[in-house]
Amino acid sequence: MSLDASMALIDGPWEHRFVAANGARFHVAEQGEGPVVLLLHGFPQFWWAWRHQLAALAAAGYRACAMDLRGYGASDKPPRGYDTRTSATDVASVLRSLGGSRAVVVGHGWGGWIAWSMPTLQPTVTRAIASLSMPHPLVFRKASFTDPTQLRANAYLGGLQRPFVPERQMTVHGGYVQRLLREWASPEGIWPSPEEARTYAEAMALPFVAHSAAEYYRWVVRSQFRPDGWRFAATMRTPITVPVLQLHGEHDRVVLPSTAAEPGAPVAGPFERHLVSGAGHFLPEEAPEAVNAQLLDWLGRLPR
């Protein structure tokens, strides 16, 4: 079966729109009216991972916008631009194209990594951030070098460094993506359903998506030993003064709860961290009610 990006335009109560930003075209699913909350998905997913939060945020009086990151879903898939500085510029440019002046940025997994970077790299558009299943990049970086259990959990990162092989694995028969979804989810839960796993496998099989997804992780690993990575790490030591919410699943087997609980995040403003019981890595879908409750409570307490 031939797949094209239109498969990412899944019908629902949201509206699909395309915005020009940072030299590319980005797809955004949008629902509701009010203050903007921009949602950034993780790997190996696309905007649809936020479908439960779109509805809850819209009902609570927010304009919820879930974008496909560069290289994913129905967004453009250029050959370059998968470093975090470019990702932060993408997000800021999308916000400006949506008409948002300052917004709350919420990310999951790799999207959480980008969300953490926003107050430092794009402070003028960032009102507050929430990160699900991802501690501050410097905390994750330290654990990846010093904690043997987190290093073992990072084994997939090594596999993604190989040329061509991961792209082939991610696009042939959908087995790679479906296996990751099941291995990283809580063993006590029932997520993902066969239909959900198939949807993500098909989205990863879209032309150029697997390569783009791998490029994010190639940059994050290889840049640790290059000047661009050193500069990024130095910049990320800047204290974060906007409010921060961090949520983590107690059964996360890829970014370990012990890593998420490590101190060291340079947060100088209001900071909350909560452990979500019974959930693995994919919090927005494994524990939508708990995530929605925490998110809405936190949003409601943000300074106006």
Disulfide bonds with the S-S distance in Angstrom:
none
